[in-house]
């Protein structure tokens, strides 16, 4: 949630034309979408492996709703930060925001939020017809969290609970919710897998907040990194990044599939990410770490899903 991911750099900022597709790309931040795709991929794969069935239309609806929730979060983050004057200090090292740079108006981005939320609601109502009213509760909670991340009188982004919110909604809710909507139940392996996916998603936000410690302190954002300091922030990233690999043996045991250990192939990649986070340059250079963490989550999810689908898992 609220993770900056657009690849626009300082050298091409002047090339962004107001109201253009490139300007909208800055607002919706497509490179953050792995945090929405990954949990749906894993939840669907685990449900199918356990029940030997998958409704592809329902799966497409779930994925569409998840992607739209991420877009709502990103647009709300762009607008909310601008309205609160978060860019006014001139000390940000993050990537540009469309509304702060005048490429899109606040009114237009808010209209985009409404459209995305309405389409997500329409997809959600189709899933309600498929699985029942609990889907409505999941969707409503997800939408409220998306809007509250940088909206309302006390945005989540201004508290130490940003990483926790991402962990819950892009891990627990997304993975287990997908499994339940598609299969009608939630397997024990799915529960642990949801913790693993949420952890990596939260690690991406931890990079974002660690990079911006100095700026966030100036503008009054009390993120985890600001509240507890650089050393604690480094420890949090290490925990969030490596804990999913420690959970893989339990996931494989619960599902009865050794193939679910496949993501261990990525452990050297995660360890290098941690080394670069601890020892690498700060500021703008950390944006590459953010993108690499996104890619790690997507590959972790793909290998975990592949491991589940290599054979039918036990209940």
C-alpha positions, 0 to 999 in steps of 0.5 A: 500500500502506498509503495512508490514504484514508477520508473520516472527519474529526475532526468525525464520529469520535464518530459511528462506531459500533463494529463498524459498516459505517462502522467497516469502511470506515475499516479497508478504506479504499475510496478507495484502491482506484484503485491496484488498479483502474487497473493492471488496467484498463491491463493488460487494455486493452493486452493486448486491443489487441495480441491482439484478444481478452479473456476477461472472466471471467479479467479479472474474476478478476484485478480481484477478486484485485487489489482483495482484495490492496489490502483486505488491505494496508489492514487489515494497515496499520490493525492493524499500526500500532495494535499497534506503538503508532503512534497513541500520540504523539498527533501524527498528522495522518493520517486515523483508524484503526479499531482505534486508535479502538476501532471494531474489535478487532484480532482482528476485523480480523485475521479480515477479513484472513484471509477476504480472503486466502482469497478472493483465493487462491481467485480465484488458483487459478482463474487458475492453472488458466487460465494456469498456475503462474506465476500462483501465484508472482505471487499469493504475492509480492503477498500477502507484500508486502501483509502485510509492509508493516506486518507482521513484525519489520521492516515495509516501512512503517518503511523508506525502501522504501514507495514502491518497493514500491508502484511494483513491485506496483501498477505493474510486477507489476499491469500486466504481470501482468494483460496476461500472464494475459489475453493470454499475453504482455507487450507492450513498450508494456505494460512502459513503461505499468507504469512510468507507473502504478506511478509515480503509485501511489507518488506517492500514498504519497509524499503520505502519508509527506510529510504525516506526517514529524514524527509518523513520526520520533517513532514510529521510522518511517524512511520516505523522507521521514524518512530524506532530508528534506523537500526530497528528499520534494518532489523524489520526489513531483515525479518520480513525478507527472510522469515518467508524462507524459514516458513517454507518447510512448514508450508511443505509439511502441511501441504504434503508437497516437497515441491513447495520448497522451490522458493528456497532457490531464491534465498541467495537473492534475498540475502543479497538484497539484505546485504545491499539494504544494510550496506548500500547507498541511501536516498534515491539509490534505494529505489532499485532495492524497492523494485528488486523486492517487488520482483522477489515477491513475484518470483517467490509467489510463482515458485510457490504456486508452481510447487503447489501445482506439481501435484495435488496437495493434501487437505 
